[in-house]
């Protein structure tokens, strides 16, 4: 929660809307509308995970980039395209893997192996 905002927090509001859809709306819908309610619920779950884990993931991402000597994804991508990091393949692979895992933890943790779900 950040000043000057009080409760409910953004995370609490998102959770409340998702729970409304999940517990009160979903069973009352069918067909196309039901599909869209499920999509909305999934989007809200993603937002919940990003609100909860986003700051820590951003810090971890910055640390991973720093480990290979970069401050942005664009710099890293340019170095990869130029072949400058070919001798450091395993190191770069670990950085990229960590970023992909974090993205999937937000987007859909079910796509991850159990040991990567966090």
DSSP file (Angstrom, degrees, kcal/mol; ACC not computed):
  #  RESIDUE AA STRUCTURE BP1 BP2  ACC     N-H-->O    O-->H-N    N-H-->O    O-->H-N    TCO  KAPPA ALPHA  PHI   PSI    X-CA   Y-CA   Z-CA
    1    1 A X              0   0    0      0, 0.0     2,-0.4     0, 0.0     6,-0.1   0.000 360.0 360.0 360.0 138.8    0.0    0.0    0.0
    2    2 A X    >   -     0   0    0      4,-0.1     3,-2.1     0, 0.0     2,-0.0  -0.944 360.0 -69.0-125.1 145.5    1.4    3.4   -0.8
    3    3 A X  T 3  S+     0   0    0     -2,-0.4     3,-0.1     1,-0.3     0, 0.0  -0.367 111.1  23.9 -63.4 145.8    0.5    6.8    0.5
    4    4 A X  T 3  S+     0   0    0     -2,-0.0    -1,-0.3    -3,-0.0     2,-0.2  -0.908 104.7  90.7 -93.4  18.4   -1.9    8.5    0.3
    5    5 A X    <   -     0   0    0     -3,-2.1     2,-0.1     1,-0.1     3,-0.1  -0.530  53.5-165.4 -83.7 139.4   -4.1    5.5   -0.5
    6    6 A X        -     0   0    0     -2,-0.2     2,-0.2     1,-0.2    -4,-0.1  -0.369  38.3 -24.1-103.2-173.4   -5.8    3.6    2.3
    7    7 A X  S    S+     0   0    0     -2,-0.1    -1,-0.2    -6,-0.1     2,-0.1  -0.507 101.8  63.0 -74.2 147.3   -7.4    0.1    2.3
    8    8 A X  S    S-     0   0    0     -2,-0.2    -2,-0.1     1,-0.1     2,-0.0   0.441  81.4-150.2 -77.1 147.6   -8.6   -1.6    0.2
    9    9 A X     >  -     0   0    0     -2,-0.1     4,-2.4     1,-0.1     5,-0.2  -0.264  29.6-101.9 -75.1 168.9   -5.3   -1.9   -1.6
   10   10 A X  H  > S+     0   0    0      1,-0.2     4,-2.5     2,-0.2     5,-0.2   0.908 125.7  51.7 -58.3 -41.6   -5.0   -2.5   -5.3
   11   11 A X  H  > S+     0   0    0      1,-0.2     4,-2.3     2,-0.2    -1,-0.2   0.904 109.4  49.2 -63.6 -40.7   -4.3   -6.1   -4.6
   12   12 A X  H  > S+     0   0    0      2,-0.2     4,-2.3     1,-0.2    -1,-0.2   0.885 111.2  49.8 -66.1 -38.5   -7.4   -6.4   -2.4
   13   13 A X  H  X S+     0   0    0     -4,-2.4     4,-2.2     2,-0.2    -2,-0.2   0.925 111.4  47.9 -66.0 -44.3   -9.6   -4.7   -5.0
   14   14 A X  H  X S+     0   0    0     -4,-2.5     4,-2.5     1,-0.2    -2,-0.2   0.922 112.2  50.1 -62.3 -43.8   -8.4   -7.0   -7.7
   15   15 A X  H  X S+     0   0    0     -4,-2.3     4,-2.8     1,-0.2    -1,-0.2   0.905 108.8  52.4 -61.0 -42.2   -8.9  -10.1   -5.5
   16   16 A X  H  X S+     0   0    0     -4,-2.3     4,-2.1     2,-0.2    -1,-0.2   0.910 111.2  45.9 -62.4 -42.9  -12.5   -8.9   -4.6
   17   17 A X  H  X S+     0   0    0     -4,-2.2     4,-2.4     2,-0.2    -1,-0.2   0.922 113.1  49.9 -66.9 -43.0  -13.4   -8.6   -8.3
   18   18 A X  H  X S+     0   0    0     -4,-2.5     4,-2.8     1,-0.2    -2,-0.2   0.925 111.4  48.8 -61.2 -43.6  -11.9  -11.9   -9.2
   19   19 A X  H  X S+     0   0    0     -4,-2.8     4,-3.0     2,-0.2     5,-0.4   0.880 108.7  53.7 -65.3 -37.3  -13.7  -13.6   -6.4
   20   20 A X  H  X>S+     0   0    0     -4,-2.1     4,-2.4    -5,-0.2     5,-1.5   0.946 113.1  43.2 -59.0 -48.5  -17.0  -12.0   -7.4
   21   21 A X  I  <>S+     0   0    0     -4,-2.4     5,-2.9     3,-0.2     4,-0.4   0.924 118.0  45.6 -62.8 -43.9  -16.6  -13.4  -10.9
   22   22 A X  I  <5S+     0   0    0     -4,-2.8     5,-0.2    -5,-0.2    -2,-0.2   0.891 125.9  26.4 -68.5 -41.7  -15.4  -16.8   -9.7
   23   23 A X  I  <5S+     0   0    0     -4,-3.0    -3,-0.2    -5,-0.2    -2,-0.2   0.730 134.4  22.6 -99.3 -24.7  -18.1  -17.3   -7.0
   24   24 A X  I  <5S+     0   0    0     -4,-2.4    -3,-0.2    -5,-0.4    -2,-0.1   0.727 126.4  32.7-115.6 -29.6  -21.1  -15.3   -8.1
   25   25 A X  I > <S+     0   0    0     -5,-1.5     3,-1.6    -4,-0.4     4,-0.4   0.867 102.6  65.6-100.5 -43.0  -21.0  -14.7  -11.9
   26   26 A X  G > <S+     0   0    0     -5,-2.9     3,-1.5     1,-0.3    -4,-0.1   0.878 102.0  48.8 -53.4 -47.3  -19.3  -17.7  -13.5
   27   27 A X  G 3  S+     0   0    0      1,-0.3    -1,-0.3    -5,-0.2    -2,-0.1   0.660 107.6  57.1 -70.1 -14.5  -22.0  -20.2  -12.7
   28   28 A X  G <  S+     0   0    0     -3,-1.6    -1,-0.3    -4,-0.1     2,-0.3   0.412 101.3  69.7 -94.5   1.5  -24.7  -17.8  -14.0
   29   29 A X    <   -     0   0    0     -3,-1.5     2,-0.3    -4,-0.4     3,-0.0  -0.723  56.3-176.8-117.8 166.6  -23.2  -17.5  -17.4
   30   30 A X    >>  +     0   0    0     -2,-0.3     4,-1.0     0, 0.0     3,-0.9  -0.964  48.1   2.0-152.0 167.4  -22.8  -19.8  -20.4
   31   31 A X  H 3> S-     0   0    0     -2,-0.3     4,-2.3     1,-0.2     5,-0.1  -0.219 124.1  -2.3  59.5-134.8  -21.2  -19.9  -23.8
   32   32 A X  H 3> S+     0   0    0      1,-0.2     4,-2.3     2,-0.2    -1,-0.2   0.878 135.7  51.4 -60.8 -42.6  -19.3  -16.8  -25.0
   33   33 A X  H <> S+     0   0    0     -3,-0.9     4,-2.3     2,-0.2    -1,-0.2   0.914 109.4  50.6 -64.5 -42.2  -20.0  -14.8  -21.8
   34   34 A X  H  X S+     0   0    0     -4,-1.0     4,-2.4     1,-0.2    -2,-0.2   0.920 109.2  52.0 -60.7 -43.3  -18.8  -17.6  -19.6
   35   35 A X  H  X S+     0   0    0     -4,-2.3     4,-2.3     1,-0.2    -2,-0.2   0.932 110.5  47.6 -57.4 -46.3  -15.6  -17.8  -21.7
   36   36 A X  H  X S+     0   0    0     -4,-2.3     4,-2.5     1,-0.2    -1,-0.2   0.839 108.7  54.0 -67.9 -32.6  -15.0  -14.1  -21.3
   37   37 A X  H  X S+     0   0    0     -4,-2.3     4,-2.4     2,-0.2    -1,-0.2   0.918 109.5  48.6 -64.5 -42.3  -15.7  -14.3  -17.5
   38   38 A X  H  X S+     0   0    0     -4,-2.4     4,-2.3     2,-0.2    -2,-0.2   0.901 110.8  50.4 -64.4 -40.3  -13.0  -17.1  -17.3
   39   39 A X  H  X S+     0   0    0     -4,-2.3     4,-2.5     2,-0.2    -2,-0.2   0.936 110.7  49.5 -61.0 -46.3  -10.6  -14.9  -19.3
   40   40 A X  H  X S+     0   0    0     -4,-2.5     4,-2.4     1,-0.2    -2,-0.2   0.896 109.4  51.9 -61.0 -40.5  -11.2  -12.0  -17.0
   41   41 A X  H  X S+     0   0    0     -4,-2.4     4,-2.1     2,-0.2    -1,-0.2   0.911 110.1  48.9 -62.3 -42.0  -10.6  -14.2  -14.0
   42   42 A X  H  X S+     0   0    0     -4,-2.3     4,-2.1     2,-0.2    -2,-0.2   0.901 110.2  51.0 -65.0 -40.3   -7.3  -15.3  -15.4
   43   43 A X  H  X S+     0   0    0     -4,-2.5     4,-2.4     1,-0.2    -2,-0.2   0.922 110.1  49.6 -61.6 -44.0   -6.3  -11.7  -16.1
   44   44 A X  H  X S+     0   0    0     -4,-2.4     4,-2.5     1,-0.2    -1,-0.2   0.866 108.0  53.5 -65.6 -35.6   -7.1  -10.8  -12.6
   45   45 A X  H  X S+     0   0    0     -4,-2.1     4,-2.4     2,-0.2    -1,-0.2   0.906 108.9  50.3 -62.5 -40.8   -5.0  -13.7  -11.3
   46   46 A X  H  X S+     0   0    0     -4,-2.1     4,-2.6     2,-0.2    -2,-0.2   0.928 110.4  48.8 -61.9 -44.9   -2.1  -12.5  -13.3
   47   47 A X  H  X S+     0   0    0     -4,-2.4     4,-2.8     1,-0.2     5,-0.2   0.907 109.9  52.6 -62.4 -41.7   -2.5   -9.0  -11.9
   48   48 A X  H  X S+     0   0    0     -4,-2.5     4,-2.1     1,-0.2    -1,-0.2   0.933 111.5  45.7 -58.3 -46.7   -2.7  -10.4   -8.4
   49   49 A X  H  X S+     0   0    0     -4,-2.4     4,-2.8    57,-0.2     5,-0.4   0.898 113.3  49.5 -65.8 -39.6    0.6  -12.3   -8.9
   50   50 A X  H  X S+     0   0    0     -4,-2.6     4,-2.6     2,-0.2     5,-0.3   0.910 111.2  48.9 -67.6 -40.6    2.3   -9.3  -10.5
   51   51 A X  H  < S+     0   0    0     -4,-2.8     4,-0.3    -5,-0.2    -1,-0.2   0.897 117.4  42.5 -62.2 -39.3    1.2   -7.0   -7.7
   52   52 A X  H  < S+     0   0    0     -4,-2.1    -2,-0.2    -5,-0.2     4,-0.2   0.895 133.0  17.1 -74.7 -40.7    2.5   -9.5   -5.1
   53   53 A X  H  X S+     0   0    0     -4,-2.8     4,-2.6    -5,-0.2     5,-0.2   0.558  96.3  95.5-112.5 -11.6    5.8  -10.5   -6.8
   54   54 A X  H  X S+     0   0    0     -4,-2.6     4,-2.8    -5,-0.4     5,-0.2   0.885  85.0  48.2 -54.3 -50.3    6.5   -7.8   -9.4
   55   55 A X  H  > S+     0   0    0     -4,-0.3     4,-2.0    -5,-0.3    -1,-0.2   0.917 115.1  45.4 -60.5 -42.4    8.8   -5.6   -7.3
   56   56 A X  H  > S+     0   0    0      1,-0.2     4,-2.4     2,-0.2    -1,-0.2   0.892 113.8  50.3 -66.8 -38.3   11.0   -8.6   -6.1
   57   57 A X  H  X S+     0   0    0     -4,-2.6     4,-2.6     2,-0.2    -2,-0.2   0.894 108.8  51.6 -66.3 -39.4   11.0  -10.0   -9.7
   58   58 A X  H  X S+     0   0    0     -4,-2.8     4,-2.3    -5,-0.2    -2,-0.2   0.910 111.2  47.6 -63.3 -41.5   12.1   -6.6  -11.1
   59   59 A X  H  X S+     0   0    0     -4,-2.0     4,-2.1    -5,-0.2    -2,-0.2   0.913 112.4  48.9 -65.3 -42.5   15.0   -6.4   -8.6
   60   60 A X  H  X S+     0   0    0     -4,-2.4     4,-2.4     2,-0.2    -2,-0.2   0.892 110.5  51.6 -64.0 -39.3   16.0  -10.0   -9.3
   61   61 A X  H  X S+     0   0    0     -4,-2.6     4,-2.6     2,-0.2    -2,-0.2   0.922 108.7  50.1 -63.7 -44.3   15.9   -9.2  -13.1
   62   62 A X  H  X S+     0   0    0     -4,-2.3     4,-2.4     1,-0.2    -1,-0.2   0.899 110.8  50.2 -61.4 -40.3   18.2   -6.2  -12.6
   63   63 A X  H  X S+     0   0    0     -4,-2.1     4,-2.0     2,-0.2    -1,-0.2   0.908 109.8  50.4 -64.2 -41.8   20.6   -8.3  -10.6
   64   64 A X  H  X S+     0   0    0     -4,-2.4     4,-0.9     2,-0.2    -2,-0.2   0.931 111.4  47.7 -63.0 -44.2   20.7  -11.0  -13.3
   65   65 A X  H ><>S+     0   0    0     -4,-2.6     5,-2.4     1,-0.2     3,-0.9   0.920 110.2  52.9 -60.5 -43.0   21.4   -8.3  -15.9
   66   66 A X  H ><5S+     0   0    0     -4,-2.4     3,-1.4     1,-0.2    -1,-0.2   0.858  99.5  63.4 -61.2 -36.2   24.1   -6.8  -13.8
   67   67 A X  H 3<5S+     0   0    0     -4,-2.0    -1,-0.2     1,-0.3    -2,-0.2   0.808 109.6  39.6 -60.1 -29.6   25.8  -10.2  -13.4
   68   68 A X  T <<5S-     0   0    0     -4,-0.9    -1,-0.3    -3,-0.9    -2,-0.2   0.311 125.7-101.0-103.6   8.2   26.4  -10.3  -17.2
   69   69 A X  T < 5S+     0   0    0     -3,-1.4     2,-0.3     1,-0.3    -3,-0.2   0.763  81.0 114.1  88.0  27.3   27.3   -6.6  -17.3
   70   70 A X      < -     0   0    0     -5,-2.4    -1,-0.3    -8,-0.1    -2,-0.2  -0.894  48.8-160.1-129.9 159.8   24.1   -4.9  -18.6
   71   71 A X  S    S+     0   0    0     -2,-0.3     2,-0.3     1,-0.2    -5,-0.1   0.433  77.6  31.7-114.5  -3.7   21.5   -2.5  -17.3
   72   72 A X  S  > S-     0   0    0     -7,-0.1     4,-1.9     1,-0.1    -1,-0.2  -0.989  72.6-119.4-150.6 159.0   18.7   -3.2  -19.8
   73   73 A X  H  > S+     0   0    0     -2,-0.3     4,-3.0     1,-0.2     5,-0.2   0.861 114.2  58.5 -63.3 -36.1   17.2   -6.0  -21.8
   74   74 A X  H  > S+     0   0    0      2,-0.2     4,-2.3     1,-0.2    -1,-0.2   0.908 106.0  47.6 -63.0 -41.9   17.9   -4.0  -25.0
   75   75 A X  H  > S+     0   0    0      2,-0.2     4,-2.2     1,-0.2    -1,-0.2   0.932 113.6  47.9 -63.1 -45.2   21.6   -3.9  -24.2
   76   76 A X  H  X S+     0   0    0     -4,-1.9     4,-2.4     1,-0.2    -2,-0.2   0.934 112.0  49.3 -61.0 -46.8   21.7   -7.6  -23.5
   77   77 A X  H  X S+     0   0    0     -4,-3.0     4,-2.8     1,-0.2    -1,-0.2   0.896 110.0  51.1 -61.2 -41.4   19.7   -8.4  -26.7
   78   78 A X  H  X S+     0   0    0     -4,-2.3     4,-2.0     1,-0.2    -1,-0.2   0.906 110.7  48.6 -63.4 -41.2   22.1   -6.2  -28.8
   79   79 A X  H  X>S+     0   0    0     -4,-2.2     5,-1.7     2,-0.2     6,-0.7   0.885 111.7  49.4 -66.7 -38.0   25.1   -8.0  -27.4
   80   80 A X  H ><5S+     0   0    0     -4,-2.4     3,-1.3     1,-0.2    -2,-0.2   0.945 111.2  49.1 -64.4 -47.2   23.6  -11.4  -28.1
   81   81 A X  H 3<5S+     0   0    0     -4,-2.8    -2,-0.2     1,-0.3    -1,-0.2   0.864 110.1  52.0 -59.9 -36.3   22.7  -10.4  -31.7
   82   82 A X  H 3<5S-     0   0    0     -4,-2.0    -1,-0.3    -5,-0.2    -2,-0.2   0.577 111.9-121.3 -78.0  -8.6   26.3   -9.1  -32.2
   83   83 A X  T X<5S+     0   0    0     -3,-1.3     3,-1.3    -4,-0.5     4,-0.3   0.559  73.4 131.5  81.3   7.1   27.7  -12.4  -30.9
   84   84 A X  T 3 <S+     0   0    0     -5,-1.7     3,-0.2     1,-0.3    -4,-0.2   0.713  72.6  44.6 -67.1 -20.3   29.6  -10.7  -28.1
   85   85 A X  T >  S+     0   0    0     -6,-0.7     3,-1.8     1,-0.2    -1,-0.3   0.306  75.9 109.8-108.4   9.0   28.3  -13.1  -25.5
   86   86 A X  G X  S+     0   0    0     -3,-1.3     3,-1.3     1,-0.3    -1,-0.2   0.884  78.8  52.7 -53.3 -42.4   28.8  -16.4  -27.4
   87   87 A X  G 3  S+     0   0    0     -4,-0.3    -1,-0.3     1,-0.3     3,-0.2   0.687 109.3  51.5 -68.2 -13.8   31.7  -17.4  -25.1
   88   88 A X  G <> S+     0   0    0     -3,-1.8     4,-2.6     1,-0.2     5,-0.3  -0.085  70.5 135.5-110.4  32.2   29.4  -16.8  -22.1
   89   89 A X  H <> S+     0   0    0     -3,-1.3     4,-3.1     1,-0.2     5,-0.2   0.885  70.2  47.7 -50.4 -51.8   26.5  -18.9  -23.4
   90   90 A X  H  > S+     0   0    0      1,-0.2     4,-1.9     2,-0.2    -1,-0.2   0.889 113.3  48.7 -62.0 -39.5   25.8  -20.8  -20.1
   91   91 A X  H  > S+     0   0    0     -3,-0.3     4,-1.6     2,-0.2    -1,-0.2   0.924 114.7  44.2 -65.4 -45.5   25.8  -17.5  -18.1
   92   92 A X  H  X S+     0   0    0     -4,-2.6     4,-2.6    -7,-0.2     5,-0.2   0.894 110.3  55.8 -66.9 -40.7   23.5  -15.7  -20.5
   93   93 A X  H  X S+     0   0    0     -4,-3.1     4,-2.9    -5,-0.3    -1,-0.2   0.900 106.0  51.6 -58.6 -41.5   21.2  -18.7  -20.7
   94   94 A X  H  X S+     0   0    0     -4,-1.9     4,-2.3    -5,-0.2    -1,-0.2   0.889 109.8  49.6 -64.2 -39.1   20.8  -18.6  -16.9
   95   95 A X  H  X S+     0   0    0     -4,-1.6     4,-1.7     2,-0.2    -2,-0.2   0.941 114.9  43.0 -63.8 -48.0   19.9  -14.9  -17.0
   96   96 A X  H  X S+     0   0    0     -4,-2.6     4,-2.5     1,-0.2    -2,-0.2   0.903 112.3  53.4 -67.2 -41.3   17.3  -15.5  -19.7
   97   97 A X  H  X S+     0   0    0     -4,-2.9     4,-2.7    -5,-0.2    -1,-0.2   0.927 107.4  51.8 -58.8 -45.7   16.0  -18.6  -18.1
   98   98 A X  H  X S+     0   0    0     -4,-2.3     4,-2.1     1,-0.2    -1,-0.2   0.884 110.6  48.4 -58.7 -39.8   15.5  -16.7  -14.8
   99   99 A X  H  X S+     0   0    0     -4,-1.7     4,-2.2     2,-0.2    -1,-0.2   0.903 111.4  48.9 -68.0 -41.4   13.5  -14.0  -16.7
  100  100 A X  H  X S+     0   0    0     -4,-2.5     4,-2.5     2,-0.2    -2,-0.2   0.914 110.0  51.8 -65.3 -42.2   11.3  -16.5  -18.5
  101  101 A X  H  X S+     0   0    0     -4,-2.7     4,-2.2     1,-0.2    -1,-0.2   0.928 110.2  48.9 -59.8 -45.3   10.6  -18.3  -15.2
  102  102 A X  H  X S+     0   0    0     -4,-2.1     4,-1.2     1,-0.2    -1,-0.2   0.902 110.4  51.0 -62.6 -40.3    9.5  -15.0  -13.6
  103  103 A X  H  X S+     0   0    0     -4,-2.2     4,-3.1     1,-0.2     3,-0.4   0.914 112.1  46.7 -63.1 -41.5    7.3  -14.1  -16.5
  104  104 A X  H  X S+     0   0    0     -4,-2.5     4,-2.1     1,-0.2     7,-0.2   0.834 102.9  62.8 -70.8 -31.1    5.6  -17.5  -16.4
  105  105 A X  H  < S+     0   0    0     -4,-2.2     4,-0.5    -5,-0.2    -1,-0.2   0.842 115.4  34.3 -60.2 -30.8    5.2  -17.2  -12.6
  106  106 A X  H  < S+     0   0    0     -4,-1.2    -2,-0.2    -3,-0.4   -57,-0.2   0.908 123.2  42.6 -86.3 -50.1    3.0  -14.2  -13.3
  107  107 A X  H  < S-     0   0    0     -4,-3.1    -3,-0.2     1,-0.2    -2,-0.2   0.942 139.2 -26.1 -66.9 -50.3    1.4  -15.3  -16.6
  108  108 A X    ><  -     0   0    0     -4,-2.1     3,-2.1    -5,-0.2     4,-0.2  -0.530  50.5-167.8-168.5  93.6    0.6  -18.9  -15.7
  109  109 A X  G >  S+     0   0    0     -4,-0.5     3,-1.7     1,-0.3    -4,-0.1   0.703  83.7  76.5 -60.6 -18.8    2.7  -20.8  -13.1
  110  110 A X  G 3  S+     0   0    0      1,-0.3    -1,-0.3    -6,-0.1    -5,-0.1   0.735  85.6  63.3 -64.8 -20.6    1.0  -24.1  -14.2
  111  111 A X  G <  S+     0   0    0     -3,-2.1    -1,-0.3    -7,-0.2     2,-0.2   0.609  92.4  85.4 -77.1 -11.0    3.3  -24.0  -17.3
  112  112 A X  S <  S-     0   0    0     -3,-1.7     2,-0.1    -4,-0.2     5,-0.1  -0.528  89.1-104.1 -91.0 155.2    6.4  -24.3  -15.0
  113  113 A X    >>  -     0   0    0     -2,-0.2     3,-2.0     1,-0.1     4,-0.6  -0.477  42.5-107.7 -65.9 148.7    8.0  -27.4  -13.6
  114  114 A X  G >4 S+     0   0    0      1,-0.3     3,-1.0     2,-0.2     4,-0.3   0.841 119.1  56.8 -51.9 -37.5    7.1  -27.7   -9.9
  115  115 A X  G 34 S+     0   0    0      1,-0.2    -1,-0.3     2,-0.1     3,-0.3   0.693 107.5  49.0 -70.5 -16.6   10.6  -26.7   -8.8
  116  116 A X  G <4 S+     0   0    0     -3,-2.0    -1,-0.2     1,-0.2    -2,-0.2   0.470  85.8  87.4 -98.2  -3.5   10.4  -23.4  -10.7
  117  117 A X    <<        0   0    0     -3,-1.0    -1,-0.2    -4,-0.6    -2,-0.1   0.686 360.0 360.0 -74.4 -16.5    7.0  -22.4   -9.4
  118  118 A X              0   0    0     -4,-0.3    -1,-0.1    -3,-0.3    -3,-0.1   0.456 360.0 360.0  83.1 360.0    8.5  -20.7   -6.3
